[in-house]
Amino acid sequence: MSVEMSKPVPRPGILEIAAYVPGKEHAPGVARVYKLSSNETPLGASPKAIEAFKRAADNLERYPDGQARELRDAIAAVHGLNPANILCGNGSDELLALLCHVYLAPGDESIVTEHGFAIYKIQTMAAGATPVVVREKDHTVDVDAILAAVTERTKMVFIANPGNPTGTYVPVSEIRRLQAALPKHVMLVLDAAYAEYVRRNDYESGIEVVSSNANVVMTRTFSKIYGLAALRVGWMYAPAAIIDALDRVRGPFNMNAPAIAAGAAAIRDQSFVQEAVSFNQLWIETLTNAFEALGLKVTPSVTNFVLIHFPDVDGKRAVDADEFLTSRGYILRAVRGYGFPNSLRMSIGPEEANRGVIEALGEFMGRKA
């Protein structure tokens, strides 16, 4: 005998998911606020991308190209890829969700690392599967720990490379070692959202590994160095069979026309990207040195943010620093939910914001910046 329910009920497991919490944006009562909590570029978008966005406004009554050909062709041209192996989406978040929707089922497991992006857990659980969390080593993905966690139920492994909020990376030799040791039916997902910022000879975003294997995909975003976070533009490079499977279930017009146009213009403007890289390199080094001179520990970063660790002393902990900085208009990201209860993540901001945080933390720590 069925029991009548008083309202619609989500399927089992949905209400066990902890919703994603974005970085805060506001500092009540402060005249000038610098948002340094979401890893947005301080240089904005390429003028060419902005112009392309404006031109797209002339045809808002028309559906966008459901295949995003202009954007896929631009990505392919810049990276030397086959457009047929590229899928574009409403941010890389949509593509990660599609992967879980298509390749995970109840009873399956995905492997995520302890400081990995929250969306991996969220979408794994949304698919009815179970996320298995493995420890990192020195704030860096540990390949041996991942391999030790593989079971007959493992169907997917997520790696953010570089990692967020750590800013660390896994050398390509370790990525290749991991792929070689995984069962062939297990998908390795390389989330390379910050790849454009990395300047290390032993790093590779994932293109080479995807090109030579049937069970590896790479996701990328236009929300960071390209400055198109408001438009939600992401892309995936994957084997043809995986692209085909995702294409069958994605929305027919999952990207809007202005986003397609702006994304294509942005990725073709590589001189603008190089300006962003140079600015970032300067300030990553400057901020790291300044914070360490104040007695703070900073995890070495290859991205556009730094993870700052505070002393375990009353009045000097991360929660105290967060309150102090916010009162002065500098909004950083608390990362307790990522396993760092006494740390703050700071995005590289404009020069005046970077200098302001250095000065404010010097005051907070009782030292001269």
N, C-alpha and C positions, 0 to 999 in steps of 0.2 A: 504494500500500500504506500503510495507516494505521499510525501509531506509537502503541503503547499507552502511556498516561500512568500514572504511579504515584499521582496524586492529582488532584482537581478543580483546574482552572486558571481564574482569572478571565479575562474577555474582555480583549483587548488594550487597554491604556491605563489600566486600573484601578490597577495597582500603580505607575503613574507619578504618581498623585495624592498630594500631601502632606496627611496627615491634619490636621484642625483641632486646634489646641492651645489649650485654654482657659487662662484666667489661673490662676495658682497660688492656693492657699487656705491653706496652712499655713506656720508659722514655727516649726520645731522648737526646743524649749527656751524659748519665750517664753510667759509666763503669759497675757497678754491680746493677742489678735490682732484687728486691724481689716482686713477684706478690702475693699480699694479698687481691685480689679482687674477687676471685671466689670460696672461701671456699674449696679449695683443701687441702688434707692432707699433712702436711710437712714430713711425714714419708714414702711417696711413697707406692707402692704396696707390698704385701707379696712376699718374694722370691719364695714361692711355686707357687704363681699365675704367676709370671714372667717366671718360668721354664715351667709351663703348656702352657703358650702362645708360648714359643719358640718351644716346641714339636709340637704344632698344625701347625707350618710352614712347616712340612714335608708332609702335605696333602692338600695344598692349591688348588689343581686342583679339589677337591671334594666339592660338595655342603654340607653345614652344616646340622645337624639334624634339620629338620623343627619344631620339637616339643621341642627342647632344653632339652631333657630328663636328661642328665647328670647334668645340672644346676638346673633344677626343683627338681631332687632327692636330690641334695646337700642342697638346701634351705629347703626342706621338712624335711630332717634329722636334721638339726641344729635347726629348729624352731618347730619341732613336728607337722607338717602339712601333709595333704593329697596332693600329687603332682597334683592330678586332679583339685584342686582348685587354682593352681598357673599358671600364664601366664607370660612369660618373653618377654622382648621387647628391642628395640634399645634405651635404657635409659627409665626412667619412663615418660619422655616427650611423647614418642610414645604411651604409654598406656593411658595417659591422653587424648591425641588427639583421640585415638580410642573410648574412652568412649563418648566423645562429638559427634563424627561422628555417632555412633550407637544409642545413646539415646537422642540426642537433634535435634530439627527440627525448622524451621521458626515459630515464634510465641511462642516458649518455652522460659523459663528464667532459668538461673543458678544464684545462690547466691555466691558471692565472698566477702571476707572482704577487707577493704580499703588498707591494707598493704600486701595482699596476692600475691603469685607468679603470674607474668604477664601472664604466659602461660594459666592460667584459663580463663582469658578474651579473649585472642587471639583465643583459640580453640573453645570457646563458639560462638564467632562471626563468625569464619570460618564455623561453622555448620549452620549459619543463625539464631541462637538464640540470646537472649539479656542477657548480664551480668548485674546483679543488685548488686551494691556495698553497703555494710553496714558498719557502723562505728565499729571500735574496741574500747575497753576500756582499758586505760593504756597500749597501745601497745599490747593488748591481745585480741584474738577472744572473742566476746560477744555473748553467746548463745541466750540470750533474744532478741538481735537486729536481729539475723538471723531469729528467729521464727516470729518476727514481720513483716519481709519482705516476708514471704511465701504467695504466691497467688495461684490461680487455674492454673496459667501458670508455676509455679515452677516445674522443673523436676530434678534438681541437685543442691547439695550444696558442695562447695569445702572448705576444711579446711586444711591448712598446719599446722601440729602439730608435732614438734615445728614449729614456724613461721619463715619465712625469709622475710625481713632482721631483724626482731625484736629479735629473739632468745628466745621468750617467749613460753609458752606451755599451753594447756588446760587440766586440770585434767580429768581422765577417767570418773569420776562421772558426769561431765558436758557433756562429749561426749555421755554418755548413756542417759542423760536427753534430749539432743537434738534429738537423734535418736528416742526415745520414743514419742516425740511430733510431729515429722515429719509425713506427710501422707505416707502411706506404698509404694506408687508408686514413691516417691521422693528418688533419690539415694544420699546417703551421701558418699562423696569421702574423705578419710583421706590420705593425702600426708605426709608420715612419713620419709622423706628423711634424717632427722638427728636423727632418733630414737636411733641409737646405742650409741650416745653420752649422752643421758639423764640419769641422776642418781637421780631420784625423786620417792619416794614410791607411789605417787598418779598419776603417768604417766603410760599409756599403749599405745603401738604403734597402736593398732587397731585390732590385731589378735583376741582378745576375742570378740570384738563387731561384727566383721565380722562373726565369727563362729556361733553366735547365732541369726543372722538377715539376711533377704533376700534382704535388700536394702542398704547394706554397703559394700564398697570395700576399700582396703588399697593398696597404692603404695609405693614402696621402691626403693632405688638406690644403685649401687655399685660405684658411682662417688665420694662419700665423704669419709667415714672412710675406705673403701676398696681400695681407690686409683686407681680406674679403669676408671677415667673420660674420658680418650682418647679412650676407647673401647666402651663406651655407653652401659651399662648394667643396666637394670631395671627389676623389677618384681612386679606382682600384686597378692594379695590374695583376692579371691572373691567367692561368691556363684556360684555353677555349672552353673546355667542358664545364668549368666553374662559372665562367661568364654566361654560358648558355643556361645553366640552371637558375642563376639569379635573375636573368632577363625574363624568365617565365613568370616570376611572381612580383617583381617590382612594379610600382605604379607606372602607368603608361606615359605620364608626363611628370616624372619625379623631380625635374629641375625646371626652374622658371627661365624665361628667355633673357632677362637682364643678367642673371647669374651666369648663364652660358656665355654671353657676349663679353662680360667683364672678365671672366675667368680666362677666356682665350687670349684677350689682350694682355692680361696680367702676366701670364706665363711666357708670352713672347717678349716681354720687356725685361730681359735678363740683366740689363745694365742697372735697372732700378733694384733688382734683387741683390746685386753685388754691393750697392750702396748700403742696403739694409744689413748685409753680412758684415761689412766693414764697421759700421756703427756699433753693431752688436759685439763684435770682437773687442773693440776698445772698451766698452762698458762692462762686459763680463769680467775682464781682467781688473779694471779699476775698482769695481764694487767688491769683488772677491778680496783683493788686497786691503781695501779700506775696512771691510767688516772684520777680517782677521786681525788687523791692527788694533781693533777695538776689543779684542779678546773673544770674538765670536767664531764658531766653527762653521765653515761653508763647504758643502759637498761639491767637489770639482764638477763643473757643468760644461757641456758642449752645446747647450741650447740657448734660448733667449730668456732664461730665468735662472735664479740661484736659490738654493735651499739653505736657509740660515738656521743654525741650531743655537739655542739659548742656554745659559747656565741653569742648573737645577737649584736655584736660589730664590727664596721669597722675594717678590718684587721685581725679579729680573727674568722671569720665565716668559715663554712665547705669548701667553695670554696677556701678560702685563705689557709687553712690547706692542702687541696688536692694539690694545686700547690706547696706549701712548701715541703711536703713529697715527691712528685714526683720528684722534683729537686734533692732530696737526694737518689732516687732509691727505695722508698717505695710506691708501688701502692696499694691504698685502693679503695673501691667501693663507688662512689657517688650514693646516693639513692633518689635523688629528684623525680624520676619517681615512687617511692613507697610511696610517701607522706611525705618524710623527707628532705626538702630542705636545712636544716642546720645540716646535720648529715653525717657521713661516717661509712661504715661497714668495719671492719677489720677481715680478716680470721686469725686464729692462724697459725703462720708460724714457721719456724725453730728458735731455740733460738737466734741466732745472729740477725735475722730480728725483733723478738719481742723486744729484748733489744734496737735495733736501733730505732724503732718507739717510744719507751718510751723516749729515749734521744732526738730524734728530736722534739717530741711534747712538751717536757719540754722547749726546746729552743724556739719553736714557741709561747708557752704561756708565755715565760719570767720567767719561774720558773725552779728550779733545780729538775731534775727527781730523 
